[in-house]
C-alpha cells in the first residue's frame, strides 16, 4: 500500500539513523565502509550512506544555528 503523504523530517532522520547504524555494525573490519547495506558499490561508494550523512549534517546545522 503506497504512502500518499510526504515523508516528514522526523521519518527521514529515523531512516538515516537506521542506515548509519547498519553501516556501523555490519562493516566489522572498517566501520562506515562498504558492507553496511545492499547499495554499497565500492570501497567508499554508497549513495545511501552519503544521503544519511548529508541529512544528519543538514539537520545538525539547523539545530545549532545561533538566533
PyMOL Python script that loads the backbone (N, CA, C, O; Angstrom):
from pymol import cmd

cmd.read_pdbstr("""\
ATOM      1  N   UNK A   1       0.852  -1.167   0.000  1.00  0.00           N
ATOM      2  CA  UNK A   1       0.000   0.000   0.000  1.00  0.00           C
ATOM      3  C   UNK A   1       0.903   1.238   0.000  1.00  0.00           C
ATOM      4  O   UNK A   1       1.654   1.438   0.955  1.00  0.00           O
ATOM      5  N   UNK A   2       0.851   2.064  -1.035  1.00  0.00           N
ATOM      6  CA  UNK A   2       1.731   3.231  -1.112  1.00  0.00           C
ATOM      7  C   UNK A   2       1.318   4.322  -0.136  1.00  0.00           C
ATOM      8  O   UNK A   2       0.150   4.465   0.226  1.00  0.00           O
ATOM      9  N   UNK A   3       2.312   5.075   0.269  1.00  0.00           N
ATOM     10  CA  UNK A   3       2.065   6.200   1.168  1.00  0.00           C
ATOM     11  C   UNK A   3       1.794   7.427   0.306  1.00  0.00           C
ATOM     12  O   UNK A   3       2.599   7.777  -0.558  1.00  0.00           O
ATOM     13  N   UNK A   4       0.662   8.076   0.543  1.00  0.00           N
ATOM     14  CA  UNK A   4       0.285   9.247  -0.248  1.00  0.00           C
ATOM     15  C   UNK A   4       0.794  10.551   0.353  1.00  0.00           C
ATOM     16  O   UNK A   4       0.832  11.577  -0.326  1.00  0.00           O
ATOM     17  N   UNK A   5       1.178  10.514   1.598  1.00  0.00           N
ATOM     18  CA  UNK A   5       1.623  11.727   2.273  1.00  0.00           C
ATOM     19  C   UNK A   5       3.134  11.878   2.123  1.00  0.00           C
ATOM     20  O   UNK A   5       3.848  10.880   2.016  1.00  0.00           O
ATOM     21  N   UNK A   6       3.624  13.110   2.114  1.00  0.00           N
ATOM     22  CA  UNK A   6       5.075  13.292   2.052  1.00  0.00           C
ATOM     23  C   UNK A   6       5.732  12.809   3.346  1.00  0.00           C
ATOM     24  O   UNK A   6       5.121  12.816   4.414  1.00  0.00           O
ATOM     25  N   UNK A   7       6.968  12.398   3.224  1.00  0.00           N
ATOM     26  CA  UNK A   7       7.712  11.899   4.375  1.00  0.00           C
ATOM     27  C   UNK A   7       8.149  13.084   5.236  1.00  0.00           C
ATOM     28  O   UNK A   7       8.653  14.079   4.715  1.00  0.00           O
ATOM     29  N   UNK A   8       7.957  12.979   6.538  1.00  0.00           N
ATOM     30  CA  UNK A   8       8.335  14.065   7.441  1.00  0.00           C
ATOM     31  C   UNK A   8       9.841  14.036   7.683  1.00  0.00           C
ATOM     32  O   UNK A   8      10.501  13.032   7.420  1.00  0.00           O
ATOM     33  N   UNK A   9      10.377  15.148   8.187  1.00  0.00           N
ATOM     34  CA  UNK A   9      11.803  15.220   8.512  1.00  0.00           C
ATOM     35  C   UNK A   9      12.144  14.223   9.618  1.00  0.00           C
ATOM     36  O   UNK A   9      13.230  13.643   9.619  1.00  0.00           O
ATOM     37  N   UNK A  10      11.225  14.024  10.552  1.00  0.00           N
ATOM     38  CA  UNK A  10      11.462  13.066  11.629  1.00  0.00           C
ATOM     39  C   UNK A  10      11.601  11.648  11.069  1.00  0.00           C
ATOM     40  O   UNK A  10      12.462  10.887  11.509  1.00  0.00           O
ATOM     41  N   UNK A  11      10.761  11.300  10.110  1.00  0.00           N
ATOM     42  CA  UNK A  11      10.845   9.979   9.485  1.00  0.00           C
ATOM     43  C   UNK A  11      12.145   9.844   8.712  1.00  0.00           C
ATOM     44  O   UNK A  11      12.788   8.796   8.766  1.00  0.00           O
ATOM     45  N   UNK A  12      12.543  10.888   7.993  1.00  0.00           N
ATOM     46  CA  UNK A  12      13.813  10.863   7.273  1.00  0.00           C
ATOM     47  C   UNK A  12      14.983  10.676   8.233  1.00  0.00           C
ATOM     48  O   UNK A  12      15.904   9.907   7.954  1.00  0.00           O
ATOM     49  N   UNK A  13      14.948  11.378   9.362  1.00  0.00           N
ATOM     50  CA  UNK A  13      16.026  11.257  10.340  1.00  0.00           C
ATOM     51  C   UNK A  13      16.055   9.849  10.934  1.00  0.00           C
ATOM     52  O   UNK A  13      17.134   9.302  11.164  1.00  0.00           O
ATOM     53  N   UNK A  14      14.904   9.266  11.183  1.00  0.00           N
ATOM     54  CA  UNK A  14      14.831   7.900  11.683  1.00  0.00           C
ATOM     55  C   UNK A  14      15.447   6.932  10.675  1.00  0.00           C
ATOM     56  O   UNK A  14      16.213   6.046  11.055  1.00  0.00           O
ATOM     57  N   UNK A  15      15.117   7.095   9.390  1.00  0.00           N
ATOM     58  CA  UNK A  15      15.679   6.233   8.351  1.00  0.00           C
ATOM     59  C   UNK A  15      17.187   6.429   8.235  1.00  0.00           C
ATOM     60  O   UNK A  15      17.928   5.463   8.052  1.00  0.00           O
ATOM     61  N   UNK A  16      17.638   7.670   8.341  1.00  0.00           N
ATOM     62  CA  UNK A  16      19.074   7.952   8.267  1.00  0.00           C
ATOM     63  C   UNK A  16      19.808   7.286   9.432  1.00  0.00           C
ATOM     64  O   UNK A  16      20.886   6.723   9.243  1.00  0.00           O
ATOM     65  N   UNK A  17      19.232   7.347  10.630  1.00  0.00           N
ATOM     66  CA  UNK A  17      19.874   6.715  11.782  1.00  0.00           C
ATOM     67  C   UNK A  17      19.974   5.207  11.595  1.00  0.00           C
ATOM     68  O   UNK A  17      20.987   4.603  11.946  1.00  0.00           O
ATOM     69  N   UNK A  18      18.944   4.606  11.051  1.00  0.00           N
ATOM     70  CA  UNK A  18      18.991   3.160  10.799  1.00  0.00           C
ATOM     71  C   UNK A  18      20.072   2.810   9.797  1.00  0.00           C
ATOM     72  O   UNK A  18      20.761   1.801   9.950  1.00  0.00           O
ATOM     73  N   UNK A  19      20.227   3.642   8.761  1.00  0.00           N
ATOM     74  CA  UNK A  19      21.287   3.413   7.784  1.00  0.00           C
ATOM     75  C   UNK A  19      22.667   3.562   8.415  1.00  0.00           C
ATOM     76  O   UNK A  19      23.554   2.742   8.178  1.00  0.00           O
ATOM     77  N   UNK A  20      22.845   4.602   9.214  1.00  0.00           N
ATOM     78  CA  UNK A  20      24.129   4.803   9.879  1.00  0.00           C
ATOM     79  C   UNK A  20      24.435   3.630  10.816  1.00  0.00           C
ATOM     80  O   UNK A  20      25.570   3.154  10.862  1.00  0.00           O
ATOM     81  N   UNK A  21      23.441   3.170  11.551  1.00  0.00           N
ATOM     82  CA  UNK A  21      23.637   2.022  12.440  1.00  0.00           C
ATOM     83  C   UNK A  21      23.998   0.771  11.652  1.00  0.00           C
ATOM     84  O   UNK A  21      24.858  -0.002  12.073  1.00  0.00           O
ATOM     85  N   UNK A  22      23.347   0.571  10.516  1.00  0.00           N
ATOM     86  CA  UNK A  22      23.642  -0.605   9.689  1.00  0.00           C
ATOM     87  C   UNK A  22      25.076  -0.578   9.196  1.00  0.00           C
ATOM     88  O   UNK A  22      25.757  -1.603   9.207  1.00  0.00           O
ATOM     89  N   UNK A  23      25.540   0.583   8.763  1.00  0.00           N
ATOM     90  CA  UNK A  23      26.909   0.675   8.278  1.00  0.00           C
ATOM     91  C   UNK A  23      27.907   0.523   9.423  1.00  0.00           C
ATOM     92  O   UNK A  23      29.000  -0.010   9.227  1.00  0.00           O
ATOM     93  N   UNK A  24      27.546   0.980  10.591  1.00  0.00           N
ATOM     94  CA  UNK A  24      28.470   0.880  11.720  1.00  0.00           C
ATOM     95  C   UNK A  24      28.585  -0.558  12.206  1.00  0.00           C
ATOM     96  O   UNK A  24      29.687  -1.015  12.512  1.00  0.00           O
ATOM     97  N   UNK A  25      27.488  -1.269  12.281  1.00  0.00           N
ATOM     98  CA  UNK A  25      27.510  -2.603  12.881  1.00  0.00           C
ATOM     99  C   UNK A  25      27.815  -3.711  11.887  1.00  0.00           C
ATOM    100  O   UNK A  25      28.320  -4.758  12.292  1.00  0.00           O
ATOM    101  N   UNK A  26      27.534  -3.528  10.616  1.00  0.00           N
ATOM    102  CA  UNK A  26      27.728  -4.617   9.657  1.00  0.00           C
ATOM    103  C   UNK A  26      29.093  -4.607   8.984  1.00  0.00           C
ATOM    104  O   UNK A  26      29.576  -5.661   8.570  1.00  0.00           O
ATOM    105  N   UNK A  27      29.713  -3.470   8.866  1.00  0.00           N
ATOM    106  CA  UNK A  27      31.040  -3.400   8.259  1.00  0.00           C
ATOM    107  C   UNK A  27      32.065  -3.535   9.388  1.00  0.00           C
ATOM    108  O   UNK A  27      32.612  -2.540   9.863  1.00  0.00           O
ATOM    109  N   UNK A  28      32.315  -4.770   9.805  1.00  0.00           N
ATOM    110  CA  UNK A  28      33.085  -5.016  11.013  1.00  0.00           C
ATOM    111  C   UNK A  28      34.552  -4.630  10.896  1.00  0.00           C
ATOM    112  O   UNK A  28      35.122  -4.104  11.852  1.00  0.00           O
ATOM    113  N   UNK A  29      35.172  -4.873   9.761  1.00  0.00           N
ATOM    114  CA  UNK A  29      36.593  -4.595   9.622  1.00  0.00           C
ATOM    115  C   UNK A  29      36.854  -3.099   9.635  1.00  0.00           C
ATOM    116  O   UNK A  29      37.734  -2.623  10.352  1.00  0.00           O
ATOM    117  N   UNK A  30      36.090  -2.357   8.841  1.00  0.00           N
ATOM    118  CA  UNK A  30      36.223  -0.911   8.782  1.00  0.00           C
ATOM    119  C   UNK A  30      34.839  -0.285   8.876  1.00  0.00           C
ATOM    120  O   UNK A  30      34.156  -0.147   7.861  1.00  0.00           O
ATOM    121  N   UNK A  31      34.417   0.093  10.068  1.00  0.00           N
ATOM    122  CA  UNK A  31      33.104   0.730  10.193  1.00  0.00           C
ATOM    123  C   UNK A  31      32.983   1.942   9.276  1.00  0.00           C
ATOM    124  O   UNK A  31      33.975   2.604   8.972  1.00  0.00           O
ATOM    125  N   UNK A  32      31.793   2.217   8.852  1.00  0.00           N
ATOM    126  CA  UNK A  32      31.438   3.303   7.934  1.00  0.00           C
ATOM    127  C   UNK A  32      31.914   3.037   6.516  1.00  0.00           C
ATOM    128  O   UNK A  32      31.931   3.954   5.696  1.00  0.00           O
ATOM    129  N   UNK A  33      32.296   1.824   6.212  1.00  0.00           N
ATOM    130  CA  UNK A  33      32.750   1.491   4.868  1.00  0.00           C
ATOM    131  C   UNK A  33      31.769   0.530   4.202  1.00  0.00           C
ATOM    132  O   UNK A  33      30.707   0.227   4.746  1.00  0.00           O
ATOM    133  N   UNK A  34      32.142   0.065   3.028  1.00  0.00           N
ATOM    134  CA  UNK A  34      31.306  -0.838   2.255  1.00  0.00           C
ATOM    135  C   UNK A  34      30.928  -2.064   3.080  1.00  0.00           C
ATOM    136  O   UNK A  34      31.723  -2.549   3.886  1.00  0.00           O
ATOM    137  N   UNK A  35      29.728  -2.554   2.877  1.00  0.00           N
ATOM    138  CA  UNK A  35      29.275  -3.747   3.565  1.00  0.00           C
ATOM    139  C   UNK A  35      28.096  -3.508   4.478  1.00  0.00           C
ATOM    140  O   UNK A  35      27.565  -4.455   5.057  1.00  0.00           O
ATOM    141  N   UNK A  36      27.677  -2.279   4.620  1.00  0.00           N
ATOM    142  CA  UNK A  36      26.598  -1.975   5.528  1.00  0.00           C
ATOM    143  C   UNK A  36      25.214  -2.156   4.947  1.00  0.00           C
ATOM    144  O   UNK A  36      24.248  -2.315   5.693  1.00  0.00           O
ATOM    145  N   UNK A  37      25.097  -2.137   3.620  1.00  0.00           N
ATOM    146  CA  UNK A  37      23.773  -2.269   3.014  1.00  0.00           C
ATOM    147  C   UNK A  37      23.895  -2.829   1.602  1.00  0.00           C
ATOM    148  O   UNK A  37      24.999  -3.075   1.116  1.00  0.00           O
ATOM    149  N   UNK A  38      22.782  -3.023   0.966  1.00  0.00           N
ATOM    150  CA  UNK A  38      22.778  -3.576  -0.387  1.00  0.00           C
ATOM    151  C   UNK A  38      23.139  -2.551  -1.454  1.00  0.00           C
ATOM    152  O   UNK A  38      23.373  -2.927  -2.603  1.00  0.00           O
ATOM    153  N   UNK A  39      23.190  -1.280  -1.114  1.00  0.00           N
ATOM    154  CA  UNK A  39      23.529  -0.231  -2.073  1.00  0.00           C
ATOM    155  C   UNK A  39      25.035   0.029  -2.162  1.00  0.00           C
ATOM    156  O   UNK A  39      25.480   0.761  -3.046  1.00  0.00           O
ATOM    157  N   UNK A  40      25.816  -0.554  -1.268  1.00  0.00           N
ATOM    158  CA  UNK A  40      27.262  -0.339  -1.290  1.00  0.00           C
ATOM    159  C   UNK A  40      27.832  -0.878  -2.595  1.00  0.00           C
ATOM    160  O   UNK A  40      27.560  -2.016  -2.978  1.00  0.00           O
ATOM    161  N   UNK A  41      28.627  -0.053  -3.276  1.00  0.00           N
ATOM    162  CA  UNK A  41      29.162  -0.430  -4.587  1.00  0.00           C
ATOM    163  C   UNK A  41      30.672  -0.599  -4.603  1.00  0.00           C
ATOM    164  O   UNK A  41      31.195  -1.423  -5.354  1.00  0.00           O
ATOM    165  N   UNK A  42      31.357   0.145  -3.811  1.00  0.00           N
ATOM    166  CA  UNK A  42      32.815   0.082  -3.802  1.00  0.00           C
ATOM    167  C   UNK A  42      33.328   0.408  -2.424  1.00  0.00           C
ATOM    168  O   UNK A  42      32.563   0.485  -1.463  1.00  0.00           O
ATOM    169  N   UNK A  43      34.630   0.601  -2.331  1.00  0.00           N
ATOM    170  CA  UNK A  43      35.250   0.829  -1.026  1.00  0.00           C
ATOM    171  C   UNK A  43      34.621   2.007  -0.290  1.00  0.00           C
ATOM    172  O   UNK A  43      34.339   1.910   0.904  1.00  0.00           O
ATOM    173  N   UNK A  44      34.402   3.095  -0.976  1.00  0.00           N
ATOM    174  CA  UNK A  44      33.822   4.283  -0.346  1.00  0.00           C
ATOM    175  C   UNK A  44      32.645   4.816  -1.158  1.00  0.00           C
ATOM    176  O   UNK A  44      32.439   6.028  -1.220  1.00  0.00           O
ATOM    177  N   UNK A  45      31.883   3.941  -1.770  1.00  0.00           N
ATOM    178  CA  UNK A  45      30.821   4.384  -2.660  1.00  0.00           C
ATOM    179  C   UNK A  45      29.481   3.769  -2.257  1.00  0.00           C
ATOM    180  O   UNK A  45      29.148   2.654  -2.659  1.00  0.00           O
ATOM    181  N   UNK A  46      28.727   4.509  -1.464  1.00  0.00           N
ATOM    182  CA  UNK A  46      27.392   4.063  -1.076  1.00  0.00           C
ATOM    183  C   UNK A  46      26.471   5.273  -1.084  1.00  0.00           C
ATOM    184  O   UNK A  46      26.600   6.142  -0.221  1.00  0.00           O
ATOM    185  N   UNK A  47      25.547   5.354  -2.031  1.00  0.00           N
ATOM    186  CA  UNK A  47      24.645   6.505  -2.090  1.00  0.00           C
ATOM    187  C   UNK A  47      23.754   6.642  -0.853  1.00  0.00           C
ATOM    188  O   UNK A  47      23.430   7.761  -0.454  1.00  0.00           O
ATOM    189  N   UNK A  48      23.359   5.541  -0.249  1.00  0.00           N
ATOM    190  CA  UNK A  48      22.510   5.627   0.942  1.00  0.00           C
ATOM    191  C   UNK A  48      23.283   6.189   2.128  1.00  0.00           C
ATOM    192  O   UNK A  48      22.753   7.002   2.884  1.00  0.00           O
ATOM    193  N   UNK A  49      24.535   5.761   2.296  1.00  0.00           N
ATOM    194  CA  UNK A  49      25.349   6.285   3.391  1.00  0.00           C
ATOM    195  C   UNK A  49      25.626   7.773   3.174  1.00  0.00           C
ATOM    196  O   UNK A  49      25.582   8.559   4.121  1.00  0.00           O
ATOM    197  N   UNK A  50      25.909   8.159   1.931  1.00  0.00           N
ATOM    198  CA  UNK A  50      26.128   9.577   1.622  1.00  0.00           C
ATOM    199  C   UNK A  50      24.891  10.401   1.955  1.00  0.00           C
ATOM    200  O   UNK A  50      24.998  11.490   2.519  1.00  0.00           O
ATOM    201  N   UNK A  51      23.709   9.877   1.603  1.00  0.00           N
ATOM    202  CA  UNK A  51      22.451  10.575   1.891  1.00  0.00           C
ATOM    203  C   UNK A  51      22.247  10.720   3.401  1.00  0.00           C
ATOM    204  O   UNK A  51      21.876  11.791   3.881  1.00  0.00           O
ATOM    205  N   UNK A  52      22.489   9.644   4.140  1.00  0.00           N
ATOM    206  CA  UNK A  52      22.276   9.672   5.589  1.00  0.00           C
ATOM    207  C   UNK A  52      23.218  10.668   6.262  1.00  0.00           C
ATOM    208  O   UNK A  52      22.803  11.402   7.159  1.00  0.00           O
ATOM    209  N   UNK A  53      24.464  10.699   5.843  1.00  0.00           N
ATOM    210  CA  UNK A  53      25.425  11.638   6.424  1.00  0.00           C
ATOM    211  C   UNK A  53      25.045  13.070   6.081  1.00  0.00           C
ATOM    212  O   UNK A  53      25.101  13.950   6.940  1.00  0.00           O
ATOM    213  N   UNK A  54      24.657  13.310   4.824  1.00  0.00           N
ATOM    214  CA  UNK A  54      24.264  14.664   4.410  1.00  0.00           C
ATOM    215  C   UNK A  54      23.025  15.141   5.167  1.00  0.00           C
ATOM    216  O   UNK A  54      22.977  16.290   5.607  1.00  0.00           O
ATOM    217  N   UNK A  55      22.034  14.282   5.322  1.00  0.00           N
ATOM    218  CA  UNK A  55      20.815  14.651   6.045  1.00  0.00           C
ATOM    219  C   UNK A  55      21.123  14.946   7.508  1.00  0.00           C
ATOM    220  O   UNK A  55      20.625  15.927   8.062  1.00  0.00           O
ATOM    221  N   UNK A  56      21.932  14.114   8.131  1.00  0.00           N
ATOM    222  CA  UNK A  56      22.301  14.328   9.529  1.00  0.00           C
ATOM    223  C   UNK A  56      23.054  15.647   9.692  1.00  0.00           C
ATOM    224  O   UNK A  56      22.795  16.398  10.632  1.00  0.00           O
ATOM    225  N   UNK A  57      23.977  15.927   8.790  1.00  0.00           N
ATOM    226  CA  UNK A  57      24.737  17.177   8.858  1.00  0.00           C
ATOM    227  C   UNK A  57      23.830  18.386   8.648  1.00  0.00           C
ATOM    228  O   UNK A  57      23.985  19.404   9.323  1.00  0.00           O
ATOM    229  N   UNK A  58      22.887  18.277   7.716  1.00  0.00           N
ATOM    230  CA  UNK A  58      21.951  19.375   7.452  1.00  0.00           C
ATOM    231  C   UNK A  58      21.074  19.665   8.678  1.00  0.00           C
ATOM    232  O   UNK A  58      20.889  20.821   9.057  1.00  0.00           O
ATOM    233  N   UNK A  59      20.547  18.622   9.279  1.00  0.00           N
ATOM    234  CA  UNK A  59      19.697  18.815  10.458  1.00  0.00           C
ATOM    235  C   UNK A  59      20.503  19.300  11.662  1.00  0.00           C
ATOM    236  O   UNK A  59      20.001  20.095  12.456  1.00  0.00           O
ATOM    237  N   UNK A  60      21.728  18.839  11.808  1.00  0.00           N
ATOM    238  CA  UNK A  60      22.572  19.324  12.909  1.00  0.00           C
ATOM    239  C   UNK A  60      22.883  20.807  12.719  1.00  0.00           C
ATOM    240  O   UNK A  60      22.904  21.561  13.692  1.00  0.00           O
ATOM    241  N   UNK A  61      23.122  21.232  11.484  1.00  0.00           N
ATOM    242  CA  UNK A  61      23.395  22.645  11.217  1.00  0.00           C
ATOM    243  C   UNK A  61      22.185  23.508  11.585  1.00  0.00           C
ATOM    244  O   UNK A  61      22.342  24.603  12.126  1.00  0.00           O
ATOM    245  N   UNK A  62      20.992  23.020  11.295  1.00  0.00           N
ATOM    246  CA  UNK A  62      19.782  23.764  11.641  1.00  0.00           C
ATOM    247  C   UNK A  62      19.612  23.813  13.172  1.00  0.00           C
ATOM    248  O   UNK A  62      19.242  24.848  13.728  1.00  0.00           O
ATOM    249  N   UNK A  63      19.881  22.702  13.831  1.00  0.00           N
ATOM    250  CA  UNK A  63      19.714  22.651  15.281  1.00  0.00           C
ATOM    251  C   UNK A  63      20.678  23.570  16.013  1.00  0.00           C
ATOM    252  O   UNK A  63      20.334  24.117  17.061  1.00  0.00           O
ATOM    253  N   UNK A  64      21.876  23.746  15.477  1.00  0.00           N
ATOM    254  CA  UNK A  64      22.895  24.533  16.169  1.00  0.00           C
ATOM    255  C   UNK A  64      23.032  25.959  15.651  1.00  0.00           C
ATOM    256  O   UNK A  64      24.021  26.629  15.947  1.00  0.00           O
ATOM    257  N   UNK A  65      22.065  26.426  14.888  1.00  0.00           N
ATOM    258  CA  UNK A  65      22.095  27.822  14.423  1.00  0.00           C
ATOM    259  C   UNK A  65      21.941  28.756  15.605  1.00  0.00           C
ATOM    260  O   UNK A  65      21.178  28.498  16.536  1.00  0.00           O
ATOM    261  N   UNK A  66      22.681  29.843  15.542  1.00  0.00           N
ATOM    262  CA  UNK A  66      22.522  30.861  16.578  1.00  0.00           C
ATOM    263  C   UNK A  66      21.360  31.775  16.188  1.00  0.00           C
ATOM    264  O   UNK A  66      21.171  32.100  15.016  1.00  0.00           O
ATOM    265  N   UNK A  67      20.616  32.165  17.160  1.00  0.00           N
ATOM    266  CA  UNK A  67      19.473  33.047  16.893  1.00  0.00           C
ATOM    267  C   UNK A  67      19.731  34.401  17.474  1.00  0.00           C
ATOM    268  O   UNK A  67      18.890  35.292  17.358  1.00  0.00           O
TER     269      UNK A  67
END
""", "prot")
cmd.dss("prot")
cmd.show_as("cartoon", "prot")
cmd.util.cbc("prot")
cmd.orient("prot")
